[in-house]
Amino acid sequence: MCQTVIFAKSGIECETVKELKEALPNLELLKCDSYKTIDDDSCLCQVDLDRTFDKAGLDWKCDCMQFTLNAL
């Protein structure tokens, strides 16, 4: 099962790196240690979403592999 990012207010759902970059173009994505690079057309499992959202100061919660951005 792969990670999903949901924007609570708008209902946008992102399942790939490309989708997340389109939704948040200024967000710096931090790579998980187990990956060498981040591929835009692949799933979000290669992104360390916890660290990425914390570094960006975003209000988020996680339920298993579903990350919800509360303020967006």
Phi and psi restraints in degrees (range 20) as a CNS / XPLOR table:
assign (resid 1 and name C) (resid 2 and name N)
       (resid 2 and name CA) (resid 2 and name C) 1.0 -100.3 20.0 2
assign (resid 2 and name N) (resid 2 and name CA)
       (resid 2 and name C) (resid 3 and name N) 1.0 164.2 20.0 2
assign (resid 2 and name C) (resid 3 and name N)
       (resid 3 and name CA) (resid 3 and name C) 1.0 -76.6 20.0 2
assign (resid 3 and name N) (resid 3 and name CA)
       (resid 3 and name C) (resid 4 and name N) 1.0 148.1 20.0 2
assign (resid 3 and name C) (resid 4 and name N)
       (resid 4 and name CA) (resid 4 and name C) 1.0 -130.7 20.0 2
assign (resid 4 and name N) (resid 4 and name CA)
       (resid 4 and name C) (resid 5 and name N) 1.0 141.7 20.0 2
assign (resid 4 and name C) (resid 5 and name N)
       (resid 5 and name CA) (resid 5 and name C) 1.0 -113.3 20.0 2
assign (resid 5 and name N) (resid 5 and name CA)
       (resid 5 and name C) (resid 6 and name N) 1.0 127.8 20.0 2
assign (resid 5 and name C) (resid 6 and name N)
       (resid 6 and name CA) (resid 6 and name C) 1.0 -119.0 20.0 2
assign (resid 6 and name N) (resid 6 and name CA)
       (resid 6 and name C) (resid 7 and name N) 1.0 132.1 20.0 2
assign (resid 6 and name C) (resid 7 and name N)
       (resid 7 and name CA) (resid 7 and name C) 1.0 -91.0 20.0 2
assign (resid 7 and name N) (resid 7 and name CA)
       (resid 7 and name C) (resid 8 and name N) 1.0 112.4 20.0 2
assign (resid 7 and name C) (resid 8 and name N)
       (resid 8 and name CA) (resid 8 and name C) 1.0 -58.4 20.0 2
assign (resid 8 and name N) (resid 8 and name CA)
       (resid 8 and name C) (resid 9 and name N) 1.0 -43.1 20.0 2
assign (resid 8 and name C) (resid 9 and name N)
       (resid 9 and name CA) (resid 9 and name C) 1.0 -78.8 20.0 2
assign (resid 9 and name N) (resid 9 and name CA)
       (resid 9 and name C) (resid 10 and name N) 1.0 -41.2 20.0 2
assign (resid 9 and name C) (resid 10 and name N)
       (resid 10 and name CA) (resid 10 and name C) 1.0 -92.1 20.0 2
assign (resid 10 and name N) (resid 10 and name CA)
       (resid 10 and name C) (resid 11 and name N) 1.0 -19.5 20.0 2
assign (resid 10 and name C) (resid 11 and name N)
       (resid 11 and name CA) (resid 11 and name C) 1.0 81.0 20.0 2
assign (resid 11 and name N) (resid 11 and name CA)
       (resid 11 and name C) (resid 12 and name N) 1.0 3.7 20.0 2
assign (resid 11 and name C) (resid 12 and name N)
       (resid 12 and name CA) (resid 12 and name C) 1.0 -63.7 20.0 2
assign (resid 12 and name N) (resid 12 and name CA)
       (resid 12 and name C) (resid 13 and name N) 1.0 137.7 20.0 2
assign (resid 12 and name C) (resid 13 and name N)
       (resid 13 and name CA) (resid 13 and name C) 1.0 -121.6 20.0 2
assign (resid 13 and name N) (resid 13 and name CA)
       (resid 13 and name C) (resid 14 and name N) 1.0 134.0 20.0 2
assign (resid 13 and name C) (resid 14 and name N)
       (resid 14 and name CA) (resid 14 and name C) 1.0 -119.3 20.0 2
assign (resid 14 and name N) (resid 14 and name CA)
       (resid 14 and name C) (resid 15 and name N) 1.0 129.6 20.0 2
assign (resid 14 and name C) (resid 15 and name N)
       (resid 15 and name CA) (resid 15 and name C) 1.0 -120.0 20.0 2
assign (resid 15 and name N) (resid 15 and name CA)
       (resid 15 and name C) (resid 16 and name N) 1.0 -10.3 20.0 2
assign (resid 15 and name C) (resid 16 and name N)
       (resid 16 and name CA) (resid 16 and name C) 1.0 -125.4 20.0 2
assign (resid 16 and name N) (resid 16 and name CA)
       (resid 16 and name C) (resid 17 and name N) 1.0 162.8 20.0 2
assign (resid 16 and name C) (resid 17 and name N)
       (resid 17 and name CA) (resid 17 and name C) 1.0 -60.8 20.0 2
assign (resid 17 and name N) (resid 17 and name CA)
       (resid 17 and name C) (resid 18 and name N) 1.0 -42.5 20.0 2
assign (resid 17 and name C) (resid 18 and name N)
       (resid 18 and name CA) (resid 18 and name C) 1.0 -58.5 20.0 2
assign (resid 18 and name N) (resid 18 and name CA)
       (resid 18 and name C) (resid 19 and name N) 1.0 -44.5 20.0 2
assign (resid 18 and name C) (resid 19 and name N)
       (resid 19 and name CA) (resid 19 and name C) 1.0 -62.8 20.0 2
assign (resid 19 and name N) (resid 19 and name CA)
       (resid 19 and name C) (resid 20 and name N) 1.0 -41.2 20.0 2
assign (resid 19 and name C) (resid 20 and name N)
       (resid 20 and name CA) (resid 20 and name C) 1.0 -68.2 20.0 2
assign (resid 20 and name N) (resid 20 and name CA)
       (resid 20 and name C) (resid 21 and name N) 1.0 -39.6 20.0 2
assign (resid 20 and name C) (resid 21 and name N)
       (resid 21 and name CA) (resid 21 and name C) 1.0 -64.7 20.0 2
assign (resid 21 and name N) (resid 21 and name CA)
       (resid 21 and name C) (resid 22 and name N) 1.0 -36.1 20.0 2
assign (resid 21 and name C) (resid 22 and name N)
       (resid 22 and name CA) (resid 22 and name C) 1.0 -68.5 20.0 2
assign (resid 22 and name N) (resid 22 and name CA)
       (resid 22 and name C) (resid 23 and name N) 1.0 -37.8 20.0 2
assign (resid 22 and name C) (resid 23 and name N)
       (resid 23 and name CA) (resid 23 and name C) 1.0 -75.2 20.0 2
assign (resid 23 and name N) (resid 23 and name CA)
       (resid 23 and name C) (resid 24 and name N) 1.0 -35.8 20.0 2
assign (resid 23 and name C) (resid 24 and name N)
       (resid 24 and name CA) (resid 24 and name C) 1.0 -132.8 20.0 2
assign (resid 24 and name N) (resid 24 and name CA)
       (resid 24 and name C) (resid 25 and name N) 1.0 75.1 20.0 2
assign (resid 24 and name C) (resid 25 and name N)
       (resid 25 and name CA) (resid 25 and name C) 1.0 -62.8 20.0 2
assign (resid 25 and name N) (resid 25 and name CA)
       (resid 25 and name C) (resid 26 and name N) 1.0 -23.0 20.0 2
assign (resid 25 and name C) (resid 26 and name N)
       (resid 26 and name CA) (resid 26 and name C) 1.0 -95.2 20.0 2
assign (resid 26 and name N) (resid 26 and name CA)
       (resid 26 and name C) (resid 27 and name N) 1.0 1.2 20.0 2
assign (resid 26 and name C) (resid 27 and name N)
       (resid 27 and name CA) (resid 27 and name C) 1.0 -76.4 20.0 2
assign (resid 27 and name N) (resid 27 and name CA)
       (resid 27 and name C) (resid 28 and name N) 1.0 127.2 20.0 2
assign (resid 27 and name C) (resid 28 and name N)
       (resid 28 and name CA) (resid 28 and name C) 1.0 -82.9 20.0 2
assign (resid 28 and name N) (resid 28 and name CA)
       (resid 28 and name C) (resid 29 and name N) 1.0 115.6 20.0 2
assign (resid 28 and name C) (resid 29 and name N)
       (resid 29 and name CA) (resid 29 and name C) 1.0 -86.3 20.0 2
assign (resid 29 and name N) (resid 29 and name CA)
       (resid 29 and name C) (resid 30 and name N) 1.0 127.7 20.0 2
assign (resid 29 and name C) (resid 30 and name N)
       (resid 30 and name CA) (resid 30 and name C) 1.0 -100.4 20.0 2
assign (resid 30 and name N) (resid 30 and name CA)
       (resid 30 and name C) (resid 31 and name N) 1.0 127.0 20.0 2
assign (resid 30 and name C) (resid 31 and name N)
       (resid 31 and name CA) (resid 31 and name C) 1.0 -75.2 20.0 2
assign (resid 31 and name N) (resid 31 and name CA)
       (resid 31 and name C) (resid 32 and name N) 1.0 141.7 20.0 2
assign (resid 31 and name C) (resid 32 and name N)
       (resid 32 and name CA) (resid 32 and name C) 1.0 -67.4 20.0 2
assign (resid 32 and name N) (resid 32 and name CA)
       (resid 32 and name C) (resid 33 and name N) 1.0 145.8 20.0 2
assign (resid 32 and name C) (resid 33 and name N)
       (resid 33 and name CA) (resid 33 and name C) 1.0 -60.9 20.0 2
assign (resid 33 and name N) (resid 33 and name CA)
       (resid 33 and name C) (resid 34 and name N) 1.0 -26.4 20.0 2
assign (resid 33 and name C) (resid 34 and name N)
       (resid 34 and name CA) (resid 34 and name C) 1.0 -81.0 20.0 2
assign (resid 34 and name N) (resid 34 and name CA)
       (resid 34 and name C) (resid 35 and name N) 1.0 -2.2 20.0 2
assign (resid 34 and name C) (resid 35 and name N)
       (resid 35 and name CA) (resid 35 and name C) 1.0 -114.3 20.0 2
assign (resid 35 and name N) (resid 35 and name CA)
       (resid 35 and name C) (resid 36 and name N) 1.0 146.9 20.0 2
assign (resid 35 and name C) (resid 36 and name N)
       (resid 36 and name CA) (resid 36 and name C) 1.0 -84.2 20.0 2
assign (resid 36 and name N) (resid 36 and name CA)
       (resid 36 and name C) (resid 37 and name N) 1.0 -38.0 20.0 2
assign (resid 36 and name C) (resid 37 and name N)
       (resid 37 and name CA) (resid 37 and name C) 1.0 -141.3 20.0 2
assign (resid 37 and name N) (resid 37 and name CA)
       (resid 37 and name C) (resid 38 and name N) 1.0 169.7 20.0 2
assign (resid 37 and name C) (resid 38 and name N)
       (resid 38 and name CA) (resid 38 and name C) 1.0 -107.9 20.0 2
assign (resid 38 and name N) (resid 38 and name CA)
       (resid 38 and name C) (resid 39 and name N) 1.0 120.8 20.0 2
assign (resid 38 and name C) (resid 39 and name N)
       (resid 39 and name CA) (resid 39 and name C) 1.0 -99.8 20.0 2
assign (resid 39 and name N) (resid 39 and name CA)
       (resid 39 and name C) (resid 40 and name N) 1.0 120.0 20.0 2
assign (resid 39 and name C) (resid 40 and name N)
       (resid 40 and name CA) (resid 40 and name C) 1.0 -57.6 20.0 2
assign (resid 40 and name N) (resid 40 and name CA)
       (resid 40 and name C) (resid 41 and name N) 1.0 -31.6 20.0 2
assign (resid 40 and name C) (resid 41 and name N)
       (resid 41 and name CA) (resid 41 and name C) 1.0 -90.1 20.0 2
assign (resid 41 and name N) (resid 41 and name CA)
       (resid 41 and name C) (resid 42 and name N) 1.0 5.4 20.0 2
assign (resid 41 and name C) (resid 42 and name N)
       (resid 42 and name CA) (resid 42 and name C) 1.0 -103.5 20.0 2
assign (resid 42 and name N) (resid 42 and name CA)
       (resid 42 and name C) (resid 43 and name N) 1.0 175.7 20.0 2
assign (resid 42 and name C) (resid 43 and name N)
       (resid 43 and name CA) (resid 43 and name C) 1.0 -68.9 20.0 2
assign (resid 43 and name N) (resid 43 and name CA)
       (resid 43 and name C) (resid 44 and name N) 1.0 172.4 20.0 2
assign (resid 43 and name C) (resid 44 and name N)
       (resid 44 and name CA) (resid 44 and name C) 1.0 -82.3 20.0 2
assign (resid 44 and name N) (resid 44 and name CA)
       (resid 44 and name C) (resid 45 and name N) 1.0 -1.0 20.0 2
assign (resid 44 and name C) (resid 45 and name N)
       (resid 45 and name CA) (resid 45 and name C) 1.0 -62.5 20.0 2
assign (resid 45 and name N) (resid 45 and name CA)
       (resid 45 and name C) (resid 46 and name N) 1.0 -22.0 20.0 2
assign (resid 45 and name C) (resid 46 and name N)
       (resid 46 and name CA) (resid 46 and name C) 1.0 -79.8 20.0 2
assign (resid 46 and name N) (resid 46 and name CA)
       (resid 46 and name C) (resid 47 and name N) 1.0 -7.8 20.0 2
assign (resid 46 and name C) (resid 47 and name N)
       (resid 47 and name CA) (resid 47 and name C) 1.0 -104.0 20.0 2
assign (resid 47 and name N) (resid 47 and name CA)
       (resid 47 and name C) (resid 48 and name N) 1.0 132.6 20.0 2
assign (resid 47 and name C) (resid 48 and name N)
       (resid 48 and name CA) (resid 48 and name C) 1.0 -81.3 20.0 2
assign (resid 48 and name N) (resid 48 and name CA)
       (resid 48 and name C) (resid 49 and name N) 1.0 87.8 20.0 2
assign (resid 48 and name C) (resid 49 and name N)
       (resid 49 and name CA) (resid 49 and name C) 1.0 -65.4 20.0 2
assign (resid 49 and name N) (resid 49 and name CA)
       (resid 49 and name C) (resid 50 and name N) 1.0 -36.5 20.0 2
assign (resid 49 and name C) (resid 50 and name N)
       (resid 50 and name CA) (resid 50 and name C) 1.0 -55.5 20.0 2
assign (resid 50 and name N) (resid 50 and name CA)
       (resid 50 and name C) (resid 51 and name N) 1.0 -55.1 20.0 2
assign (resid 50 and name C) (resid 51 and name N)
       (resid 51 and name CA) (resid 51 and name C) 1.0 -66.7 20.0 2
assign (resid 51 and name N) (resid 51 and name CA)
       (resid 51 and name C) (resid 52 and name N) 1.0 -39.3 20.0 2
assign (resid 51 and name C) (resid 52 and name N)
       (resid 52 and name CA) (resid 52 and name C) 1.0 -59.9 20.0 2
assign (resid 52 and name N) (resid 52 and name CA)
       (resid 52 and name C) (resid 53 and name N) 1.0 -49.8 20.0 2
assign (resid 52 and name C) (resid 53 and name N)
       (resid 53 and name CA) (resid 53 and name C) 1.0 -70.5 20.0 2
assign (resid 53 and name N) (resid 53 and name CA)
       (resid 53 and name C) (resid 54 and name N) 1.0 -37.9 20.0 2
assign (resid 53 and name C) (resid 54 and name N)
       (resid 54 and name CA) (resid 54 and name C) 1.0 -62.9 20.0 2
assign (resid 54 and name N) (resid 54 and name CA)
       (resid 54 and name C) (resid 55 and name N) 1.0 -45.8 20.0 2
assign (resid 54 and name C) (resid 55 and name N)
       (resid 55 and name CA) (resid 55 and name C) 1.0 -62.1 20.0 2
assign (resid 55 and name N) (resid 55 and name CA)
       (resid 55 and name C) (resid 56 and name N) 1.0 -35.4 20.0 2
assign (resid 55 and name C) (resid 56 and name N)
       (resid 56 and name CA) (resid 56 and name C) 1.0 -80.0 20.0 2
assign (resid 56 and name N) (resid 56 and name CA)
       (resid 56 and name C) (resid 57 and name N) 1.0 -8.3 20.0 2
assign (resid 56 and name C) (resid 57 and name N)
       (resid 57 and name CA) (resid 57 and name C) 1.0 73.1 20.0 2
assign (resid 57 and name N) (resid 57 and name CA)
       (resid 57 and name C) (resid 58 and name N) 1.0 25.9 20.0 2
assign (resid 57 and name C) (resid 58 and name N)
       (resid 58 and name CA) (resid 58 and name C) 1.0 -84.4 20.0 2
assign (resid 58 and name N) (resid 58 and name CA)
       (resid 58 and name C) (resid 59 and name N) 1.0 144.7 20.0 2
assign (resid 58 and name C) (resid 59 and name N)
       (resid 59 and name CA) (resid 59 and name C) 1.0 -85.2 20.0 2
assign (resid 59 and name N) (resid 59 and name CA)
       (resid 59 and name C) (resid 60 and name N) 1.0 115.1 20.0 2
assign (resid 59 and name C) (resid 60 and name N)
       (resid 60 and name CA) (resid 60 and name C) 1.0 -142.5 20.0 2
assign (resid 60 and name N) (resid 60 and name CA)
       (resid 60 and name C) (resid 61 and name N) 1.0 162.7 20.0 2
assign (resid 60 and name C) (resid 61 and name N)
       (resid 61 and name CA) (resid 61 and name C) 1.0 -140.8 20.0 2
assign (resid 61 and name N) (resid 61 and name CA)
       (resid 61 and name C) (resid 62 and name N) 1.0 158.5 20.0 2
assign (resid 61 and name C) (resid 62 and name N)
       (resid 62 and name CA) (resid 62 and name C) 1.0 -131.3 20.0 2
assign (resid 62 and name N) (resid 62 and name CA)
       (resid 62 and name C) (resid 63 and name N) 1.0 133.2 20.0 2
assign (resid 62 and name C) (resid 63 and name N)
       (resid 63 and name CA) (resid 63 and name C) 1.0 -123.8 20.0 2
assign (resid 63 and name N) (resid 63 and name CA)
       (resid 63 and name C) (resid 64 and name N) 1.0 99.9 20.0 2
assign (resid 63 and name C) (resid 64 and name N)
       (resid 64 and name CA) (resid 64 and name C) 1.0 63.7 20.0 2
assign (resid 64 and name N) (resid 64 and name CA)
       (resid 64 and name C) (resid 65 and name N) 1.0 -109.1 20.0 2
assign (resid 64 and name C) (resid 65 and name N)
       (resid 65 and name CA) (resid 65 and name C) 1.0 -109.5 20.0 2
assign (resid 65 and name N) (resid 65 and name CA)
       (resid 65 and name C) (resid 66 and name N) 1.0 11.6 20.0 2
assign (resid 65 and name C) (resid 66 and name N)
       (resid 66 and name CA) (resid 66 and name C) 1.0 -105.8 20.0 2
assign (resid 66 and name N) (resid 66 and name CA)
       (resid 66 and name C) (resid 67 and name N) 1.0 113.9 20.0 2
assign (resid 66 and name C) (resid 67 and name N)
       (resid 67 and name CA) (resid 67 and name C) 1.0 -99.0 20.0 2
assign (resid 67 and name N) (resid 67 and name CA)
       (resid 67 and name C) (resid 68 and name N) 1.0 129.7 20.0 2
assign (resid 67 and name C) (resid 68 and name N)
       (resid 68 and name CA) (resid 68 and name C) 1.0 -115.2 20.0 2
assign (resid 68 and name N) (resid 68 and name CA)
       (resid 68 and name C) (resid 69 and name N) 1.0 125.9 20.0 2
assign (resid 68 and name C) (resid 69 and name N)
       (resid 69 and name CA) (resid 69 and name C) 1.0 -92.4 20.0 2
assign (resid 69 and name N) (resid 69 and name CA)
       (resid 69 and name C) (resid 70 and name N) 1.0 108.7 20.0 2
assign (resid 69 and name C) (resid 70 and name N)
       (resid 70 and name CA) (resid 70 and name C) 1.0 -68.2 20.0 2
assign (resid 70 and name N) (resid 70 and name CA)
       (resid 70 and name C) (resid 71 and name N) 1.0 -36.1 20.0 2
assign (resid 70 and name C) (resid 71 and name N)
       (resid 71 and name CA) (resid 71 and name C) 1.0 -91.5 20.0 2
assign (resid 71 and name N) (resid 71 and name CA)
       (resid 71 and name C) (resid 72 and name N) 1.0 -4.2 20.0 2
